[in-house]
Amino acid sequence: QVQLAESGGGLVQAGGSLRLSCAASGRSFSIGVMGWYRQAPGKQRELVASVTRDSTKNYADSAKGRFTISRDNAKNTVYLQMNSLKPEDTAVYYCNADPRNGFYIGTYWGQGTQVTVSS
């Protein structure tokens, strides 16, 4: 099993920045892809960005140009740097991981961290 622990959420004004972190533990040596999803009230969970072990990245259109995903394989940690935040970015952000090293919706989920962007 793999456990994912997110941190870094909070309240920020529009135009501000936040950095989310997600550390994997347990059978973390088996992790391939890692990523971030988000779910706003009344909406479906959606991909924000994901990254493979060799740092190939995939972004949702809403994240391109504003968000940057990165990972540190030695620390089994994935990061999401979010800049130029908008009120519509308000959501619970979930870390996701999978043993497969491709752009899959992963098996493992974190508990989520709230991001609130005020206008």
FENBELPE-V327265 format. One record per residue. N is the residue number from 1. RES is the residue in one letter. SS is DSSP state (H for helix, E for strand, C for the rest). D_CENTER is the distance of its C-alpha to the mean C-alpha in Angstrom with 2 decimals. Layout:
n->N res->RES ss->SS d_center->D_CENTER
n->N res->RES ss->SS d_center->D_CENTER
This chain:
n->1 res->Q ss->C d_center->19.31
n->2 res->V ss->E d_center->15.92
n->3 res->Q ss->E d_center->14.48
n->4 res->L ss->E d_center->10.95
n->5 res->A ss->E d_center->11.02
n->6 res->E ss->E d_center->8.56
n->7 res->S ss->E d_center->10.27
n->8 res->G ss->C d_center->10.72
n->9 res->G ss->C d_center->10.79
n->10 res->G ss->E d_center->14.18
n->11 res->L ss->E d_center->16.67
n->12 res->V ss->E d_center->17.18
n->13 res->Q ss->E d_center->19.71
n->14 res->A ss->C d_center->19.24
n->15 res->G ss->C d_center->19.05
n->16 res->G ss->C d_center->17.41
n->17 res->S ss->C d_center->14.38
n->18 res->L ss->E d_center->11.74
n->19 res->R ss->E d_center->9.72
n->20 res->L ss->E d_center->6.99
n->21 res->S ss->E d_center->7.66
n->22 res->C ss->E d_center->7.48
n->23 res->A ss->E d_center->10.92
n->24 res->A ss->E d_center->12.42
n->25 res->S ss->E d_center->16.07
n->26 res->G ss->E d_center->18.86
n->27 res->R ss->C d_center->19.34
n->28 res->S ss->H d_center->16.51
n->29 res->F ss->H d_center->18.90
n->30 res->S ss->H d_center->18.44
n->31 res->I ss->C d_center->14.78
n->32 res->G ss->C d_center->14.47
n->33 res->V ss->C d_center->11.36
n->34 res->M ss->E d_center->7.85
n->35 res->G ss->E d_center->4.82
n->36 res->W ss->E d_center->2.34
n->37 res->Y ss->E d_center->5.58
n->38 res->R ss->E d_center->7.75
n->39 res->Q ss->E d_center->11.39
n->40 res->A ss->C d_center->14.10
n->41 res->P ss->C d_center->17.51
n->42 res->G ss->C d_center->19.62
n->43 res->K ss->C d_center->17.15
n->44 res->Q ss->C d_center->15.54
n->45 res->R ss->C d_center->11.96
n->46 res->E ss->E d_center->10.64
n->47 res->L ss->E d_center->8.39
n->48 res->V ss->E d_center->6.63
n->49 res->A ss->E d_center->6.38
n->50 res->S ss->E d_center->7.21
n->51 res->V ss->E d_center->9.60
n->52 res->T ss->C d_center->12.72
n->53 res->R ss->C d_center->14.75
n->54 res->D ss->C d_center->16.85
n->55 res->S ss->C d_center->14.08
n->56 res->T ss->C d_center->14.67
n->57 res->K ss->E d_center->11.91
n->58 res->N ss->E d_center->11.43
n->59 res->Y ss->E d_center->10.53
n->60 res->A ss->C d_center->11.47
n->61 res->D ss->C d_center->14.64
n->62 res->S ss->C d_center->13.52
n->63 res->A ss->C d_center->11.02
n->64 res->K ss->C d_center->13.61
n->65 res->G ss->C d_center->15.51
n->66 res->R ss->C d_center->13.51
n->67 res->F ss->E d_center->9.97
n->68 res->T ss->E d_center->9.73
n->69 res->I ss->E d_center->7.46
n->70 res->S ss->E d_center->9.53
n->71 res->R ss->E d_center->10.45
n->72 res->D ss->E d_center->13.57
n->73 res->N ss->H d_center->15.18
n->74 res->A ss->H d_center->17.90
n->75 res->K ss->H d_center->15.75
n->76 res->N ss->C d_center->13.44
n->77 res->T ss->E d_center->10.53
n->78 res->V ss->E d_center->7.35
n->79 res->Y ss->E d_center->6.74
n->80 res->L ss->E d_center->5.61
n->81 res->Q ss->E d_center->9.12
n->82 res->M ss->E d_center->9.99
n->83 res->N ss->C d_center->13.71
n->84 res->S ss->C d_center->16.34
n->85 res->L ss->C d_center->14.62
n->86 res->K ss->C d_center->16.52
n->87 res->P ss->H d_center->17.54
n->88 res->E ss->H d_center->16.12
n->89 res->D ss->H d_center->12.54
n->90 res->T ss->C d_center->13.48
n->91 res->A ss->E d_center->11.65
n->92 res->V ss->E d_center->10.14
n->93 res->Y ss->E d_center->6.36
n->94 res->Y ss->E d_center->5.91
n->95 res->C ss->E d_center->4.78
n->96 res->N ss->E d_center->7.04
n->97 res->A ss->E d_center->9.70
n->98 res->D ss->C d_center->13.18
n->99 res->P ss->C d_center->16.39
n->100 res->R ss->C d_center->16.96
n->101 res->N ss->C d_center->16.09
n->102 res->G ss->C d_center->15.50
n->103 res->F ss->C d_center->13.37
n->104 res->Y ss->C d_center->13.73
n->105 res->I ss->C d_center->12.09
n->106 res->G ss->C d_center->11.89
n->107 res->T ss->C d_center->14.30
n->108 res->Y ss->E d_center->12.46
n->109 res->W ss->E d_center->10.34
n->110 res->G ss->C d_center->9.71
n->111 res->Q ss->C d_center->11.71
n->112 res->G ss->C d_center->9.34
n->113 res->T ss->E d_center->9.69
n->114 res->Q ss->E d_center->11.68
n->115 res->V ss->E d_center->11.43
n->116 res->T ss->E d_center->14.91
n->117 res->V ss->E d_center->16.35
n->118 res->S ss->E d_center->20.13
n->119 res->S ss->C d_center->22.50
